[in-house]
Amino acid sequence: MSNEIQRFEFKGASLRALTDEAGEPWFVAKDVCDILEISNPSDALKRLDDDERSRFNLGRQGETNIVNEAGLYVLVLGSRKPEAHEFKRWVTHEVLPQIRKTGGYIPTTDMDDDMTILAKAVMIGQRTM
């Protein structure tokens, strides 16, 4: 597991992600649950299969629960809370389609022009290599 943590922003909330040795993303379960307004992450994680959750040492912050991509989808798509609806739409309408179309997700804003988006893509490519 890589110690480099990426942060994605969703409506002012931070979603921390890290990558395992195979290049697969894992997400900090507390961040996912905070966004979905799930008050007890431990209970939510009980719904996941063993291969969808794990623990990771964040260093000084100690051990934390993490979920892989499938675990993220189970939590997001399984939530019936109204608060989860906007997050579901972001994942299913923005993130997943962009990954399918381009092979990756580059967070952009309406203010970003093509050159800014290209610069972000180059920076992500350089970090990946």
Secondary structure, DSSP 8 states (H G I E B T S, - for coil): --S--EEEEETTEEEEEEE-TTS-EEEEHHHHHHHHT-S-HHHHHHTS-GGGEEEEE-STT-EEEEEEHHHHHHHHHH---HHHHHHHHIIIIIIHHHHHHHSS-----TT--HHHHHHHHHHHHHHH-
